[in-house]
Amino acid sequence: MDNKLKILISGDVGGRFNKLFDRVNAIAKKSGQFDFLFCVGDFFGDNNEELEDYKSGAKKVPLATYILGSTQERHLPLFEDAVNGEICPNITYLGKSGIYVTSSGMKVAYVSGKEAEKSSSVAFAANDTKSVKMSCLASKSSGDYRGIDILLTSQWSHGIDGSEESSKLLSLLTMDIRPRYHFCALKDIHCEKPPFRNPADSNSQLDLATRFISLASVGNTQKLKYIYALSLTPVDKMRLTDLLQRTVDEIECPYLAVPGMLGITTSQVEEKSAQYFYDMDTERHQGKRFSQDGSGRPKKRPRQEFSQEKCWFCLSSANVEKHLIVAIGESFYIALAKGPLNEQHVLIISISHVQSVSLLPEEDFAELQRFRDALVAFFKSQDKAVCFFERNYKSSHLQVNAVPIDASSAWQLNDAFEYSAEMYKLDFEKLPKLSSASQLPSGPYFVAELPDEMTLLTRQMKNFPIHFGREVLCSENLLNCDDKIDWKECQLDVESEKEIVQRFKEEFKPFDFTV
């Protein structure tokens, strides 16, 4: 089986969108279709009018494109209308910093902006790189830490050229997370260094190699290289001998020569909370309102920030209501839903912070399916059918709802979804039972899996009703409980929740593979 992914990386686009996508189409015509395009540096420029054709649909972005955040405040308003990061169809803002894991298991860490003492919309600080480090370490599958595939940054890491415009924090981060490739931009030059080994540390005894590559700006007059094609197998699918194989042109790690760097880690630089987030800026620009005077400064209403301490669902968070937990696996746990539609309405939730099912590696998707199969068998033993649904829209943490209904009513589920979809003018694709996370889109979506193994999927998320899934299940022909559409209106007291969870645990035990 070929596990290789074909990737394109570009330097600063600077508003030259037609130039970039024309080049991408030309490469694809010659070398075949690619899987992803990642853009480092500044995506926007002085004139961004060309983007309007891609927003309106007059022109198509040729493949899934992911961009970093701005290094300039004047560009911040251009991110304002992004919904779950979507700038326009097929262009997604990754976030300020974090790790993006594709459905094929490729791990891409990213840090937007330039280094500063304090974190801001256009700058990162030690707490940001510390969080990325912890995200990468938390995402390892098993055994010794094997590194990640790609690190994307706007700024250069210090030690490559010694410039004051480079970042020591990124140098530390590189040694900590050991990316196979580090791409950056901003200097409008093409620079490609031979691979260097990151020294072993307490997290891994593997001295993994990194290749540093800086790309010039798109369409630069010097005709310097601004786009890079790459074919790679995700690190977790590589043989260890291949991962450790040395080349004759290797150089010493340039960061060890930076004064004060030897023996220092990001943990020593910033000892604040260790966040295990897959996306450190999941809300991106939702909730933030930028001034319209061109300054790019935010108005008084602050943007909501997520942290591990505040997340309701991260199992390592102090805010998790552990009395709701029914079962805990390797990567997922089952918990009673808050404001449940009935006493057996549960959620399947990722233990670490990942935003949606579409981002799961194959082994995690397999465990998710195992939990779903266990719930299907459990409810079937009670003459019930189960509907699973997930909303990857205005939601920061993966949660799959599992709602049982009487088996005799299951045939009405499809009609109920069709009726509600027509009411809200939503178009649903009908798919077979999901067998892989790759069947789901990388951007926002709503998906429902019906008992007859039909899957309903929509990507129409503009003004999407937040309680859509609950509303369908609450309809008269199903659970007949319109008063429970909004979970906040039907919350139970803690003692009632404890009683329901204990009863569910006892009944579910014969089907619980985690005990």
Backbone torsions as a table, in degrees:
resi	resn	phi	psi	omega
1	MET	NA	131.0	-178.8
2	ASP	-86.0	113.7	-179.2
3	ASN	-95.4	4.4	-174.7
4	LYS	-72.4	141.0	174.9
5	LEU	-112.4	144.2	178.6
6	LYS	-103.6	118.4	-171.8
7	ILE	-120.5	143.5	169.3
8	LEU	-117.8	140.0	176.3
9	ILE	-128.5	133.7	178.9
10	SER	-119.9	156.7	174.2
11	GLY	-80.8	-160.1	-178.8
12	ASP	-54.7	123.0	178.3
13	VAL	-81.0	-40.2	174.3
14	GLY	60.1	30.3	178.5
15	GLY	86.6	-1.9	-178.8
16	ARG	-90.9	65.7	-173.1
17	PHE	-70.2	-41.5	179.9
18	ASN	-62.3	-42.6	179.7
19	LYS	-60.4	-44.9	-179.1
20	LEU	-63.3	-51.9	-173.2
21	PHE	-73.7	-27.4	172.4
22	ASP	-64.9	-40.3	178.2
23	ARG	-65.9	-41.4	178.0
24	VAL	-61.2	-44.1	179.0
25	ASN	-62.9	-37.8	-179.8
26	ALA	-67.2	-39.6	178.5
27	ILE	-66.1	-43.4	-179.4
28	ALA	-63.9	-37.0	178.9
29	LYS	-63.6	-33.5	-178.1
30	LYS	-86.9	-39.3	-170.9
31	SER	-114.9	1.9	-177.4
32	GLY	91.9	168.5	-175.1
33	GLN	-69.4	143.1	176.5
34	PHE	-102.3	162.8	-177.0
35	ASP	-89.0	-39.0	-175.7
36	PHE	-144.5	153.2	167.5
37	LEU	-124.5	124.0	176.1
38	PHE	-113.1	134.3	-178.8
39	CYS	-113.5	122.4	176.6
40	VAL	-101.8	168.3	-177.1
41	GLY	74.6	-154.0	-177.0
42	ASP	-91.7	120.3	-179.8
43	PHE	-76.6	-37.2	-178.5
44	PHE	-95.7	159.4	-178.7
45	GLY	-136.8	-153.9	-179.3
46	ASP	-71.6	-33.9	-179.0
47	ASN	-128.7	117.7	-176.3
48	ASN	-117.6	22.7	-175.6
49	GLU	-63.6	-28.6	-178.3
50	GLU	-61.8	-23.6	-178.2
51	LEU	-68.2	-23.6	-176.6
52	GLU	-60.7	-35.6	179.1
53	ASP	-65.2	-33.2	179.6
54	TYR	-78.1	-31.1	176.6
55	LYS	-70.8	-38.2	-177.4
56	SER	-79.2	-17.8	-177.4
57	GLY	95.3	-0.4	177.9
58	ALA	-63.7	-32.1	174.6
59	LYS	-127.5	153.1	-176.9
60	LYS	-110.4	134.4	170.5
61	VAL	-73.2	122.8	-167.1
62	PRO	-70.1	-20.0	178.4
63	LEU	-157.3	168.1	-178.5
64	ALA	-59.1	118.2	-174.2
65	THR	-118.5	131.2	-177.8
66	TYR	-122.6	133.6	-174.4
67	ILE	-124.2	159.4	175.0
68	LEU	-89.8	170.6	176.4
69	GLY	-76.6	173.5	-174.3
70	SER	-79.2	156.2	169.9
71	THR	-105.3	1.4	-177.2
72	GLN	-128.9	130.8	-177.1
73	GLU	-61.8	-30.6	-177.6
74	ARG	-63.9	-18.7	179.9
75	HIS	-91.0	-9.6	-174.7
76	LEU	-58.0	-39.7	179.6
77	PRO	-59.2	-22.8	-178.3
78	LEU	-71.6	-15.3	177.1
79	PHE	-93.7	-6.3	-169.4
80	GLU	-60.5	-38.8	-175.1
81	ASP	-88.6	2.7	-179.3
82	ALA	-65.3	127.3	176.7
83	VAL	-104.7	116.5	-173.6
84	ASN	51.8	35.1	176.0
85	GLY	88.5	-8.0	-175.7
86	GLU	-79.2	110.8	177.7
87	ILE	-74.5	-43.5	173.3
88	CYS	-162.3	171.4	-178.0
89	PRO	-51.6	124.1	177.6
90	ASN	78.1	6.9	172.1
91	ILE	-123.4	118.7	-175.3
92	THR	-125.0	132.4	173.6
93	TYR	-80.7	117.9	-177.0
94	LEU	-62.9	-41.1	-175.8
95	GLY	131.7	178.5	-177.6
96	LYS	-69.7	-47.9	177.8
97	SER	-161.0	151.2	-179.6
98	GLY	159.7	-159.2	176.2
99	ILE	-136.3	130.0	179.2
100	TYR	-106.6	121.7	179.8
101	VAL	-110.0	118.5	-178.8
102	THR	-75.7	167.8	179.3
103	SER	-64.5	-20.6	178.4
104	SER	-88.7	-1.5	176.8
105	GLY	94.9	2.2	177.0
106	MET	-71.1	133.8	-176.2
107	LYS	-110.0	120.2	-177.5
108	VAL	-122.3	111.5	175.4
109	ALA	-90.3	152.1	-177.9
110	TYR	-149.4	146.8	177.1
111	VAL	-139.8	114.8	-179.8
112	SER	-90.6	156.1	173.4
113	GLY	85.7	-169.5	-179.5
114	LYS	-116.0	154.3	-178.6
115	GLU	-66.0	139.5	176.2
116	ALA	-151.0	168.5	178.8
117	GLU	-67.4	-35.8	-179.6
118	LYS	-120.8	140.9	179.3
119	SER	-71.2	142.6	177.0
120	SER	-150.1	-174.6	-178.9
121	SER	-65.6	-21.8	-178.6
122	VAL	-121.6	10.4	-176.9
123	ALA	-142.4	150.7	175.1
124	PHE	-118.0	154.6	179.4
125	ALA	-128.1	-175.3	-174.8
126	ALA	-59.4	-35.8	-179.1
127	ASN	-65.4	-29.7	178.5
128	ASP	-69.7	-47.3	-179.4
129	THR	-70.0	-32.4	175.4
130	LYS	-61.0	-42.9	-178.8
131	SER	-66.0	-38.6	177.1
132	VAL	-63.4	-43.0	178.0
133	LYS	-56.5	-49.8	-177.2
134	MET	-64.6	-33.9	176.9
135	SER	-63.6	-43.7	-179.2
136	CYS	-65.2	-44.2	-179.7
137	LEU	-65.9	-35.4	-179.5
138	ALA	-71.9	-21.3	-175.7
139	SER	-87.7	-1.2	-178.4
140	LYS	-66.0	147.2	-175.2
141	SER	-79.8	-56.5	179.2
142	SER	-166.3	161.7	176.9
143	GLY	72.2	-157.3	-178.5
144	ASP	-67.8	146.1	179.7
145	TYR	-62.9	126.8	-173.9
146	ARG	-104.2	7.8	-178.8
147	GLY	84.2	-172.1	176.9
148	ILE	-125.4	173.0	-175.6
149	ASP	-81.5	-50.2	-172.4
150	ILE	-140.1	139.6	168.5
151	LEU	-113.4	124.8	177.5
152	LEU	-110.1	125.9	176.4
153	THR	-138.2	158.6	172.6
154	SER	-77.7	-48.7	-172.3
155	GLN	-89.4	156.5	173.2
156	TRP	-74.8	154.8	171.7
157	SER	-87.1	145.5	-177.1
158	HIS	-73.9	138.7	-179.4
159	GLY	115.3	-19.2	176.6
160	ILE	-76.3	-44.8	179.5
161	ASP	-131.0	-5.5	178.3
162	GLY	76.3	7.8	-177.8
163	SER	-69.5	149.1	176.0
164	GLU	-71.0	-15.8	179.4
165	GLU	-84.6	6.9	180.0
166	SER	-104.5	173.1	-170.5
167	SER	-119.2	123.6	174.6
168	LYS	-72.0	-31.2	178.3
169	LEU	-62.3	-37.4	178.8
170	LEU	-70.9	-30.6	175.0
171	SER	-64.7	-45.7	177.2
172	LEU	-61.6	-44.2	-178.9
173	LEU	-61.5	-41.6	179.6
174	THR	-59.5	-45.4	179.9
175	MET	-66.1	-30.9	-178.9
176	ASP	-75.9	-44.8	-172.3
177	ILE	-99.1	-13.6	172.4
178	ARG	55.1	60.0	177.8
179	PRO	-70.2	145.4	174.7
180	ARG	-69.4	-34.2	177.0
181	TYR	-134.3	138.8	173.6
182	HIS	-122.2	115.0	179.1
183	PHE	-108.8	138.9	176.3
184	CYS	-150.2	-178.5	-177.2
185	ALA	-152.0	-138.0	176.0
186	LEU	79.2	-28.3	-175.8
187	LYS	-94.3	-2.1	178.2
188	ASP	57.6	37.1	174.7
189	ILE	-136.2	156.5	173.7
190	HIS	-100.3	122.2	-180.0
191	CYS	-137.9	122.3	-179.0
192	GLU	-129.5	114.6	-177.2
193	LYS	-93.2	151.1	172.1
194	PRO	-62.2	158.4	-178.9
195	PRO	-64.6	147.9	176.1
196	PHE	-132.6	152.2	-177.1
197	ARG	-92.7	132.0	172.8
198	ASN	-87.3	128.0	-174.4
199	PRO	-64.0	149.6	177.1
200	ALA	-62.5	151.0	176.5
201	ASP	-146.0	-165.3	-175.7
202	SER	-68.0	-21.8	-179.1
203	ASN	-84.0	-27.0	-178.6
204	SER	-159.6	139.6	175.4
205	GLN	-91.8	4.7	-178.7
206	LEU	-89.4	121.0	177.9
207	ASP	-87.4	80.9	-172.5
208	LEU	-79.1	150.5	-175.1
209	ALA	-95.1	148.8	176.6
210	THR	-127.3	139.7	171.8
211	ARG	-110.0	123.2	178.4
212	PHE	-93.6	127.9	-179.5
213	ILE	-137.7	120.6	172.6
214	SER	-106.3	139.8	-177.9
215	LEU	-114.7	146.8	177.7
216	ALA	-75.0	175.8	-179.4
217	SER	-78.9	151.5	-178.3
218	VAL	-60.9	129.1	176.9
219	GLY	70.1	24.6	-178.5
220	ASN	-62.6	149.1	-174.5
221	THR	-70.8	-22.6	179.6
222	GLN	-80.5	-3.3	-179.1
223	LYS	58.5	37.1	175.6
224	LEU	-79.5	156.6	-175.8
225	LYS	-64.5	124.4	180.0
226	TYR	-122.5	-3.5	177.8
227	ILE	-136.5	139.4	-172.9
228	TYR	-127.6	128.9	178.1
229	ALA	-101.3	138.2	-173.2
230	LEU	-142.9	136.3	173.6
231	SER	-121.2	120.2	-176.0
232	LEU	-143.5	156.0	172.2
233	THR	-100.8	130.2	179.8
234	PRO	-52.1	143.7	-173.9
235	VAL	-55.1	-37.9	-176.8
236	ASP	-73.0	-9.0	179.1
237	LYS	-108.7	1.9	179.2
238	MET	-88.6	151.6	170.3
239	ARG	-71.7	140.2	-176.8
240	LEU	-59.5	-36.6	179.8
241	THR	-62.3	-36.0	177.8
242	ASP	-71.0	-37.4	-178.3
243	LEU	-66.4	-33.3	-176.2
244	LEU	-95.3	-3.6	-176.4
245	GLN	-60.0	132.8	-177.9
246	ARG	-94.3	157.4	176.9
247	THR	-119.9	160.7	-174.2
248	VAL	-73.7	-18.1	-175.4
249	ASP	-98.7	12.7	-177.3
250	GLU	-63.5	148.2	177.3
251	ILE	-120.4	167.6	177.1
252	GLU	-70.0	148.8	178.9
253	CYS	-56.5	116.8	-175.9
254	PRO	-67.8	-17.1	-176.1
255	TYR	-81.1	-18.6	179.4
256	LEU	-70.0	-22.0	-178.9
257	ALA	-86.6	-7.8	179.2
258	VAL	-72.3	125.9	-178.7
259	PRO	-52.6	129.8	176.4
260	GLY	83.0	1.5	-175.9
261	MET	-90.3	-31.0	-173.3
262	LEU	-61.0	123.5	176.6
263	GLY	82.1	2.3	-179.1
264	ILE	-102.0	143.1	177.5
265	THR	-122.9	167.2	177.2
266	THR	-63.6	-27.2	178.5
267	SER	-65.3	-33.2	178.3
268	GLN	-78.2	-28.7	178.6
269	VAL	-70.5	-40.4	-176.3
270	GLU	-138.5	106.2	-175.1
271	GLU	-96.4	17.6	179.4
272	LYS	-76.0	-171.4	-169.6
273	SER	-52.8	136.2	178.3
274	ALA	-89.8	102.5	-174.7
275	GLN	-93.8	132.5	179.8
276	TYR	-102.6	66.4	-175.1
277	PHE	-106.9	138.5	172.9
278	TYR	-81.0	-23.3	176.2
279	ASP	-141.6	108.8	-173.5
280	MET	-75.4	-3.8	-178.5
281	ASP	-138.3	49.8	-170.2
282	THR	-56.5	-39.5	-178.5
283	GLU	-73.6	-12.5	-179.6
284	ARG	49.5	-117.2	-177.6
285	HIS	-105.9	14.8	176.7
286	GLN	-68.7	136.6	177.6
287	GLY	85.6	-10.7	-179.6
288	LYS	-98.9	137.4	-179.4
289	ARG	-120.7	121.6	-178.6
290	PHE	-95.3	149.6	179.0
291	SER	-68.5	153.0	-178.2
292	GLN	-100.0	13.4	-179.1
293	ASP	-90.2	5.4	177.9
294	GLY	90.7	-7.8	-178.0
295	SER	-75.7	-26.5	-178.0
296	GLY	79.0	-0.9	-178.7
297	ARG	-77.4	141.1	-179.2
298	PRO	-71.5	148.7	172.5
299	LYS	-73.4	-176.6	-172.0
300	LYS	-65.8	-28.7	-179.8
301	ARG	-68.4	114.5	-175.1
302	PRO	-77.3	155.6	175.4
303	ARG	-81.7	138.9	178.4
304	GLN	-69.7	127.1	178.2
305	GLU	-109.5	139.8	177.9
306	PHE	-101.0	140.9	173.3
307	SER	-138.6	165.0	-179.7
308	GLN	-59.8	-37.3	-177.5
309	GLU	-64.7	-30.0	-176.2
310	LYS	-94.1	-22.1	-175.3
311	CYS	-64.6	129.1	-179.1
312	TRP	-72.2	-18.6	-166.8
313	PHE	-112.3	-24.2	177.1
314	CYS	-60.2	123.7	-174.2
315	LEU	-64.4	-24.3	179.6
316	SER	-85.0	-2.7	-179.0
317	SER	-79.9	144.8	177.5
318	ALA	-68.9	-17.2	-177.1
319	ASN	-87.2	-5.7	178.5
320	VAL	-65.2	130.4	178.0
321	GLU	-87.6	90.5	-170.2
322	LYS	-66.8	-18.2	178.1
323	HIS	-69.9	-12.3	179.2
324	LEU	-86.5	-11.3	-172.2
325	ILE	-75.2	133.3	-179.8
326	VAL	-101.9	-43.9	-177.2
327	ALA	-154.4	150.2	-179.4
328	ILE	-129.2	125.1	176.8
329	GLY	-104.2	-153.4	-180.0
330	GLU	-78.8	-42.9	-175.8
331	SER	-121.9	-10.2	-177.3
332	PHE	-136.9	159.8	170.5
333	TYR	-138.5	157.0	177.1
334	ILE	-105.4	136.0	179.0
335	ALA	-141.8	149.6	173.4
336	LEU	-61.7	136.2	178.5
337	ALA	-69.7	146.0	171.7
338	LYS	-73.4	134.0	-175.4
339	GLY	58.8	55.9	-173.3
340	PRO	-66.7	148.8	177.7
341	LEU	-71.4	-30.3	169.8
342	ASN	-152.0	179.0	-172.4
343	GLU	-73.2	-4.0	178.0
344	GLN	-117.7	15.4	176.2
345	HIS	-78.4	111.5	-177.2
346	VAL	-123.9	166.7	176.5
347	LEU	-117.7	141.3	168.3
348	ILE	-101.0	120.1	-169.1
349	ILE	-126.5	140.2	176.6
350	SER	-72.3	139.2	-178.8
351	ILE	-68.1	-46.5	176.8
352	SER	-94.8	172.3	-170.8
353	HIS	-84.7	102.1	172.7
354	VAL	-131.9	143.5	-168.6
355	GLN	-79.5	-36.7	-173.0
356	SER	-154.1	164.9	178.0
357	VAL	-61.3	-33.1	-176.8
358	SER	-61.3	-19.0	-177.2
359	LEU	-96.2	2.4	-174.1
360	LEU	-76.4	138.5	167.8
361	PRO	-69.8	165.8	-172.0
362	GLU	-59.9	-41.0	-176.5
363	GLU	-67.3	-33.5	177.3
364	ASP	-72.8	-38.4	176.7
365	PHE	-61.5	-36.6	179.6
366	ALA	-62.8	-39.4	178.5
367	GLU	-70.6	-38.2	175.7
368	LEU	-57.6	-44.3	179.5
369	GLN	-64.6	-34.2	178.5
370	ARG	-65.2	-39.7	176.0
371	PHE	-65.2	-41.3	179.7
372	ARG	-63.5	-42.7	179.7
373	ASP	-62.9	-38.8	179.1
374	ALA	-64.0	-40.7	179.4
375	LEU	-69.5	-38.6	177.1
376	VAL	-59.1	-47.1	-179.9
377	ALA	-64.3	-40.6	179.5
378	PHE	-61.4	-50.2	-178.2
379	PHE	-68.9	-33.2	177.9
380	LYS	-62.4	-35.5	178.6
381	SER	-64.6	-18.2	178.2
382	GLN	-106.2	16.3	-179.6
383	ASP	60.5	42.4	177.9
384	LYS	-127.7	155.2	173.1
385	ALA	-112.7	161.1	-176.0
386	VAL	-128.8	139.7	174.4
387	CYS	-110.0	127.7	175.8
388	PHE	-104.8	137.3	173.4
389	PHE	-146.1	150.8	179.9
390	GLU	-136.4	137.1	175.2
391	ARG	-115.4	107.3	175.3
392	ASN	-96.2	69.9	-177.1
393	TYR	-162.6	122.8	-175.6
394	LYS	51.7	40.8	179.0
395	SER	-141.3	131.1	-173.1
396	SER	-99.6	-12.0	-174.6
397	HIS	-137.6	135.8	-178.2
398	LEU	-56.8	124.8	174.8
399	GLN	-149.5	120.7	178.5
400	VAL	-105.0	119.3	177.9
401	ASN	-76.7	136.9	173.8
402	ALA	-123.7	110.5	-175.0
403	VAL	-120.0	114.8	178.9
404	PRO	-84.0	146.0	173.6
405	ILE	-136.0	166.8	176.9
406	ASP	-59.9	136.7	-178.5
407	ALA	-58.7	-30.7	-178.9
408	SER	-68.8	-17.5	-179.2
409	SER	-100.2	-5.2	-172.5
410	ALA	-58.7	-33.5	-177.1
411	TRP	-64.1	-18.4	-177.3
412	GLN	-87.3	-6.5	-177.9
413	LEU	-61.2	-46.5	-178.4
414	ASN	-60.5	-43.4	178.2
415	ASP	-62.9	-39.7	-179.0
416	ALA	-64.3	-41.8	177.7
417	PHE	-66.5	-41.3	-179.8
418	GLU	-63.7	-40.3	-179.9
419	TYR	-63.8	-47.4	-179.0
420	SER	-67.7	-36.8	178.1
421	ALA	-62.6	-41.5	178.9
422	GLU	-65.3	-38.4	-179.3
423	MET	-63.9	-39.1	-178.7
424	TYR	-96.7	6.9	179.3
425	LYS	57.4	49.4	178.3
426	LEU	-107.4	140.7	174.8
427	ASP	-103.5	127.1	179.6
428	PHE	-111.3	135.0	169.2
429	GLU	-84.2	144.0	176.0
430	LYS	-106.1	119.2	-175.8
431	LEU	-123.2	160.7	172.9
432	PRO	-72.4	177.6	179.1
433	LYS	-55.0	135.3	-178.9
434	LEU	-67.4	132.0	177.5
435	SER	-119.2	-5.1	-178.4
436	SER	-157.3	148.7	176.5
437	ALA	-65.4	-23.8	-178.5
438	SER	-67.1	-13.7	177.7
439	GLN	-75.8	-12.8	-179.8
440	LEU	-97.1	148.8	-179.5
441	PRO	-71.4	156.8	179.8
442	SER	-76.6	-22.5	179.8
443	GLY	-92.3	-167.1	-178.3
444	PRO	-61.4	147.5	179.1
445	TYR	-164.5	165.2	167.6
446	PHE	-127.2	133.7	-179.2
447	VAL	-135.1	139.1	176.4
448	ALA	-129.2	133.8	177.9
449	GLU	-112.4	117.7	-173.7
450	LEU	-91.4	161.1	-177.1
451	PRO	-60.0	-25.5	179.8
452	ASP	-84.9	14.4	177.3
453	GLU	69.9	16.6	170.2
454	MET	-85.3	139.8	178.4
455	THR	-114.7	130.0	178.0
456	LEU	-108.4	129.8	-175.2
457	LEU	-135.0	133.1	172.0
458	THR	-132.6	145.2	175.8
459	ARG	-112.4	5.8	179.3
460	GLN	-79.3	89.8	-173.2
461	MET	-106.6	-0.3	176.2
462	LYS	-69.4	120.7	-177.2
463	ASN	60.4	27.7	179.8
464	PHE	-65.1	132.9	179.9
465	PRO	-67.9	120.5	-173.9
466	ILE	-56.5	-38.1	-175.9
467	HIS	-96.4	24.9	-173.3
468	PHE	-55.3	-49.9	-177.9
469	GLY	-60.2	-45.0	178.6
470	ARG	-64.4	-39.8	-178.2
471	GLU	-61.6	-41.2	178.4
472	VAL	-61.9	-47.7	-178.0
473	LEU	-67.2	-25.8	-179.3
474	CYS	-80.5	-5.2	-173.8
475	SER	-62.0	162.8	-171.1
476	GLU	-58.0	-39.3	-176.1
477	ASN	-81.6	-4.4	179.8
478	LEU	-113.8	-98.6	-177.7
479	LEU	-89.7	-16.5	175.8
480	ASN	52.4	58.7	-178.6
481	CYS	-146.6	65.1	-178.2
482	ASP	-57.9	-23.0	-179.5
483	ASP	-71.2	-6.0	-178.1
484	LYS	-110.2	12.4	-179.1
485	ILE	-59.4	-44.2	176.4
486	ASP	-95.2	117.8	-175.1
487	TRP	-60.9	-26.2	-178.3
488	LYS	-68.8	-21.2	-177.6
489	GLU	-87.7	-4.3	-176.5
490	CYS	-137.3	32.0	178.7
491	GLN	-68.4	147.5	179.1
492	LEU	-100.9	159.1	174.4
493	ASP	-75.4	161.4	-173.6
494	VAL	-59.1	-41.2	-178.3
495	GLU	-63.6	-40.3	177.6
496	SER	-64.9	-40.7	178.3
497	GLU	-61.7	-42.8	179.7
498	LYS	-61.8	-41.7	179.9
499	GLU	-64.4	-43.0	-179.3
500	ILE	-65.3	-43.5	-179.2
501	VAL	-63.6	-42.3	-179.8
502	GLN	-63.5	-41.0	178.5
503	ARG	-65.2	-42.3	179.8
504	PHE	-63.8	-43.8	179.5
505	LYS	-56.5	-46.2	-177.3
506	GLU	-64.8	-41.9	-178.8
507	GLU	-73.2	-33.1	-175.7
508	PHE	-82.5	-15.5	-171.9
509	LYS	-52.3	-42.2	179.5
510	PRO	-62.9	-17.3	-177.2
511	PHE	-108.9	-3.4	-174.4
512	ASP	-85.1	106.5	-177.6
513	PHE	-78.1	-3.7	-178.4
514	THR	-89.0	-10.6	-177.5
515	VAL	-92.0	NA	NA
